[in-house]
Amino acid sequence: MTAYRYKALNPAGKLVRGVLEGDSERGVRAQLRGQSMRPVEVSEANRPAQTGSGWRLSLVRRRISAGDLAMLTRQLSTLVMSNLPLDEALQAAAEQSRSSRIKGMLLQVRSRVAEGHTLAYAMGEFPLVFNEMYRAMVKAGEHAGYLGPVLEQLADYTEQRQYTGQKLKMAMIYPFILVGVAIAVVLLLMIFVVPELVGIFAHSRRELPALTRGLIASSDFFRDWGVWLIVGLLVLAWSLRRLLRNPRRRRRWHAILLRTPGISRLLVALDTARFASTLSILMASGVPLLDSLRIAGEVLTNLVLREDSIVVAGRVQEGSSLHRALEHSGRFPPMMVHMVASGETSGELEVMLERSATNQERELEMTLGTMMSLFEPLMVVFMGGMVLTIVLAILLPIFDLNTMVK
């Protein structure tokens, strides 16, 4: 059976939406009529709805948030660990979902499983929801007969990734708000307040102090060209984003970031922690090392680091140990290399990779916390300096007038 998304009028004449399973569109329409509803539109759940947003590709419409994926994975792991048959677990998870999009996706996966396909194969129809790492772990769990524990590991992994992502976003929200408020206050002062205060000196025959002249010129510039400046910055940001869609340009940009002091350390820590964590959970699920390295390399957002991971996988395939391949790259943190070497020696590589990822994430949190602690007083000093400059530019001509009177 296939999942179908429908729009129908209920007995009260209200338009309702939902998802039903059926052998065909005609069968779903018959089900709706049996429920005293009048079908308006019926289409397969994996196709884009023909609405005002119908121009979007179906793959884009299948994307769900990290929080929804974490909750979905936890539900499936709990149901499968309860010895519920897989198709019934998928059905139960679909019924518990409040999102018609997620419900339709789960019913579509269930229909493929009911046809005899594996869960990993069925999830492959939704690559933007279940990425390659996710599907590789599910496939390994199905082959080994440990799908429940593997889904539980995946649930822990997705929840941890969501938690880490939320913490990073929350850490960056405050600085952006502070910078935005500071810029807005300075612009408002320069456009509306400063002209009123220094206007009395603009037509003075005496030569004004350099600071006052600079303030008047800046105020006139922002008042006359401020809107165009904002438009220009927006166009510049849009142009840079378009240019960085080219893989070569994006790689050059990523290489520049890796050579930038301060930023490089944060980017490497963030990416390699994700790499180590992904590699650990893949290997713990029974995925071969070479396949794990290839899949884990795909989670690296920096293209230079991703190329290094491919080189690492090639060296391991040629017979080199993992820690020597990582050390030869020169971009992976030394602590991670030492912990991998220890794990290879003791036979607990998965455990040491997970510990390495945890240590790097903890160090990243401490670094971001330190930076945020320094950023707040620096912004206060910056705002104080701007206000002091404006006040001095206004008071200097007044001091000159007092000197003349005396």
C-alpha positions in Angstrom: 0.0 0.0 0.0 1.1 3.6 -0.7 0.7 6.7 1.4 -1.4 9.5 -0.1 -1.8 13.1 1.0 -5.3 14.4 0.7 -7.4 17.5 1.0 -11.1 17.0 1.6 -14.2 18.8 2.8 -15.7 17.4 6.0 -19.5 17.3 6.6 -19.3 20.9 8.1 -17.7 22.1 4.8 -14.3 22.8 6.4 -11.2 21.9 4.4 -9.1 19.3 6.2 -5.7 17.8 5.3 -4.2 14.4 6.1 -2.5 11.2 5.0 -4.1 7.8 4.3 -2.8 4.5 2.9 -4.4 2.9 -0.1 -3.8 0.9 -3.2 -4.6 3.8 -5.5 -5.9 7.3 -5.5 -9.4 6.0 -6.3 -9.2 3.7 -3.2 -8.3 6.7 -1.0 -11.1 8.8 -2.5 -13.5 5.9 -1.7 -12.2 5.8 1.9 -12.8 9.5 2.3 -16.3 9.3 0.9 -16.9 6.4 3.4 -15.9 8.9 6.2 -18.5 11.4 4.8 -15.8 13.6 3.4 -15.7 15.1 -0.1 -12.2 14.6 -1.7 -10.7 17.8 -3.2 -7.2 16.6 -4.0 -5.3 13.3 -3.5 -1.7 12.7 -4.4 1.2 10.4 -3.3 2.8 11.5 -0.1 6.2 11.7 -1.6 5.2 14.1 -4.3 5.0 17.9 -3.8 1.5 19.2 -3.2 0.1 21.3 -6.0 -0.2 24.5 -4.0 1.2 28.0 -4.2 4.5 26.5 -3.1 4.3 23.7 -5.7 7.3 25.0 -7.5 9.6 23.5 -4.8 11.3 20.3 -5.5 10.0 17.2 -3.8 13.4 16.6 -2.1 13.3 20.1 -0.6 9.8 19.4 0.8 11.0 16.2 2.5 13.5 18.0 4.7 12.7 18.0 8.4 14.3 19.7 11.4 17.0 18.1 13.5 14.6 18.1 16.5 11.9 16.2 14.5 14.5 13.7 13.4 15.8 13.1 16.9 12.2 12.6 18.2 11.4 10.3 15.3 14.5 8.2 15.9 13.8 7.9 19.6 10.3 6.7 18.9 11.4 4.1 16.5 14.2 2.8 18.7 11.7 2.5 21.7 9.1 0.7 19.6 11.6 -1.7 18.0 13.3 -2.4 21.3 9.8 -3.4 22.6 9.9 -6.3 20.0 7.2 -4.6 17.9 7.3 -5.7 14.3 9.0 -3.1 12.1 6.0 -2.3 9.9 3.8 -1.8 13.1 6.5 0.3 14.7 6.5 2.6 11.6 2.7 2.7 11.6 2.7 3.6 15.3 5.3 6.3 14.8 3.3 7.8 11.9 0.1 7.8 14.0 1.9 9.6 16.8 3.3 12.3 14.5 1.4 15.6 14.4 3.1 16.7 11.1 1.4 15.4 8.0 4.7 15.6 6.1 6.4 13.3 8.6 3.4 11.0 8.8 3.3 10.7 5.0 7.0 10.0 4.9 6.8 7.3 7.5 3.8 5.7 5.8 5.8 5.7 2.6 8.7 4.0 4.3 6.3 1.5 5.9 4.8 0.6 2.5 8.3 -0.1 1.1 9.1 -2.3 4.1 5.8 -4.1 3.7 6.7 -4.8 0.0 9.8 -6.7 1.3 12.5 -4.0 1.1 14.9 -3.3 3.9 14.4 -0.3 6.2 17.7 1.2 4.9 16.5 0.9 1.3 13.1 2.5 2.2 14.9 5.3 4.0 17.0 5.9 0.9 14.0 7.5 -0.8 14.4 10.4 1.6 18.1 11.3 1.5 17.7 14.8 2.9 16.0 13.3 6.0 18.1 10.1 6.5 21.6 10.9 5.4 24.2 8.3 4.3 25.5 7.8 7.8 22.0 7.2 9.2 21.2 4.6 6.5 24.6 2.9 6.8 24.0 2.3 10.5 20.5 1.0 9.9 21.8 -1.3 7.2 24.5 -2.7 9.5 22.0 -3.1 12.3 19.6 -5.0 10.0 22.3 -7.3 8.7 23.6 -8.1 12.2 20.2 -8.5 13.7 20.6 -5.7 16.2 18.4 -3.0 14.7 16.9 -2.0 18.0 20.2 -1.2 19.7 21.5 0.5 16.6 18.4 2.7 16.4 18.9 3.5 20.1 22.5 4.6 19.4 21.2 6.7 16.5 18.7 8.3 18.8 21.4 9.2 21.3 23.6 10.5 18.5 20.9 12.7 16.8 19.8 14.1 20.2 23.4 14.9 21.1 24.0 16.6 17.7 20.8 18.6 18.1 21.8 19.7 21.7 25.3 20.7 20.5 23.9 22.7 17.6 21.4 24.5 19.8 24.1 25.4 22.3 26.2 26.9 19.5 23.3 28.8 18.1 22.3 30.2 21.5 25.9 31.2 22.1 26.0 33.2 18.8 22.6 34.9 19.2 23.6 37.3 22.0 26.7 38.7 20.1 24.7 39.2 16.9 22.0 41.1 18.9 24.6 43.2 20.7 26.3 44.1 17.5 23.0 44.9 15.7 21.9 47.2 18.6 25.3 48.9 18.7 25.3 49.6 15.0 21.6 50.8 15.1 22.3 53.2 18.0 25.3 54.7 16.3 23.5 55.1 13.0 20.5 56.8 14.7 22.8 59.1 16.5 24.7 60.0 13.3 21.5 60.5 11.2 19.1 62.2 13.6 20.8 63.5 16.7 24.2 64.7 15.6 22.9 67.1 12.8 20.7 68.9 15.3 23.5 69.3 17.8 26.3 70.4 15.4 24.2 72.3 13.0 24.8 75.5 14.9 28.5 75.2 14.0 28.2 74.3 10.4 27.9 77.9 9.2 30.4 79.3 11.6 33.2 81.4 10.0 35.7 80.0 12.4 37.5 76.8 11.4 36.0 73.9 13.3 38.1 71.3 15.0 39.0 68.3 12.8 37.0 65.9 15.0 33.9 68.1 14.6 34.4 68.4 10.8 34.8 64.6 10.6 31.6 64.1 12.6 29.6 66.4 10.4 30.9 64.8 7.2 30.1 61.3 8.6 26.6 62.4 9.6 26.0 63.9 6.2 27.2 60.7 4.5 25.0 58.4 6.5 22.0 60.7 6.1 22.4 60.9 2.3 23.8 57.5 1.5 22.8 55.3 4.4 20.0 53.5 2.6 22.3 52.9 -0.4 25.0 51.6 1.9 22.7 49.1 3.4 21.5 48.0 0.0 25.1 47.7 -1.2 26.0 45.5 1.8 23.0 43.2 1.1 23.9 42.9 -2.5 27.6 42.2 -1.6 26.4 39.5 0.9 24.1 37.9 -1.8 26.9 38.1 -4.4 29.4 36.4 -2.1 26.9 33.7 -1.3 26.3 33.1 -5.0 30.1 33.0 -5.7 30.7 30.5 -2.9 28.3 28.0 -4.5 31.2 27.2 -6.9 33.2 24.3 -5.3 36.5 25.8 -6.3 35.8 29.2 -4.9 34.3 27.7 -1.7 37.4 25.5 -1.3 39.7 28.6 -1.6 37.5 30.4 1.0 37.7 27.4 3.4 41.5 27.3 2.9 41.6 31.0 3.9 39.5 30.3 7.0 41.9 27.6 8.0 44.8 30.0 7.8 43.0 32.7 9.8 44.2 32.8 13.5 41.5 32.1 16.0 38.8 31.1 13.5 40.9 28.2 12.3 41.1 26.6 15.7 37.3 26.8 16.2 36.5 25.4 12.8 38.9 22.5 13.1 37.6 21.6 16.6 34.0 21.7 15.5 34.5 19.7 12.3 36.9 17.1 13.7 34.7 16.5 16.8 31.8 15.8 14.4 34.1 13.5 12.4 35.3 11.5 15.4 31.8 11.1 16.8 30.4 9.9 13.5 33.3 7.5 13.0 32.8 6.1 16.5 29.1 5.4 16.2 29.5 3.9 12.7 32.2 1.5 13.8 30.3 0.6 16.9 27.4 -0.3 14.7 29.4 -2.7 12.7 30.2 -0.6 9.6 33.7 -1.5 8.2 36.4 1.1 8.9 36.9 2.2 5.3 33.2 2.7 4.7 33.0 4.5 8.1 35.9 6.8 7.1 34.2 7.6 3.8 30.8 8.4 5.3 32.3 10.3 8.3 34.3 12.5 5.9 31.0 13.6 4.3 29.9 15.3 7.6 32.9 17.6 7.4 31.7 21.0 6.3 35.2 22.4 5.4 36.1 21.2 1.9 39.9 21.2 2.8 39.3 18.9 5.8 37.0 16.7 3.7 39.8 16.3 1.1 42.2 15.4 4.0 39.7 12.7 5.2 39.7 11.2 1.7 43.5 11.1 1.9 43.3 9.5 5.3 41.0 6.8 4.0 43.3 6.1 1.1 46.3 5.6 3.4 44.3 3.3 5.7 43.3 1.3 2.6 47.0 1.0 1.6 47.7 -0.6 5.0 48.6 2.4 7.3 47.2 2.7 10.8 44.5 5.2 11.3 46.5 7.3 13.8 49.5 7.5 11.4 47.2 8.6 8.6 45.6 11.3 10.7 49.0 12.4 12.0 50.4 12.6 8.4 47.5 14.9 7.4 48.6 17.5 10.0 45.2 19.1 10.3 43.6 16.8 12.9 44.2 17.8 16.6 47.2 16.1 18.2 45.0 15.0 21.2 42.7 13.2 18.8 45.6 11.5 17.1 47.0 10.3 20.4 43.6 9.0 21.6 43.2 7.1 18.3 46.6 5.5 18.7 45.7 4.5 22.2 42.4 3.0 21.0 44.1 1.0 18.2 46.6 -0.4 20.7 43.9 -1.3 23.3 41.3 -2.5 20.8 38.8 0.2 21.9 39.0 2.5 19.0 35.3 3.3 19.1 35.4 4.3 22.7 38.5 6.5 22.3 37.0 8.2 19.3 33.9 9.1 21.3 36.0 10.4 24.2 38.0 12.5 21.7 34.8 14.0 20.3 33.6 14.7 23.8 36.8 16.4 24.8 36.9 18.5 21.7 33.3 19.6 22.1 33.9 20.5 25.8 37.0 22.5 24.7 35.0 24.2 22.0 32.3 25.2 24.5 35.0 26.6 26.9 36.6 28.6 24.0 33.3 30.0 22.9 32.4 30.9 26.5 35.7 32.7 26.9 35.2 34.6 23.7 31.7 35.6 24.6 32.9 36.8 28.1 35.4 39.0 26.4 33.1 40.2 23.7 30.6 41.8 26.0 33.0 44.3 27.7 34.6 45.0 24.3 31.3 46.0 22.9 30.6 48.2 25.9 34.0 49.9 25.4 33.3 50.4 21.7 29.9 52.0 22.4 31.5 54.2 25.1 34.2 55.2 22.7 31.7 56.2 20.0 29.6 58.2 22.4 32.7 59.9 23.8 33.8 60.8 20.3 30.4 62.4 19.5 30.4 64.3 22.8 33.9 65.6 22.2 33.1 66.6 18.7 30.3 68.7 20.0 32.0 70.2 23.0 35.3 71.2 21.3 33.8 74.1 19.4 32.0 75.3 22.6 35.4 75.3 24.4 36.8 77.3 21.6 34.0 79.9 21.9 34.6 80.1 25.7 38.3 80.7 25.0 37.5 83.6 22.6 35.1 85.2 25.1 37.7 85.2 27.8 
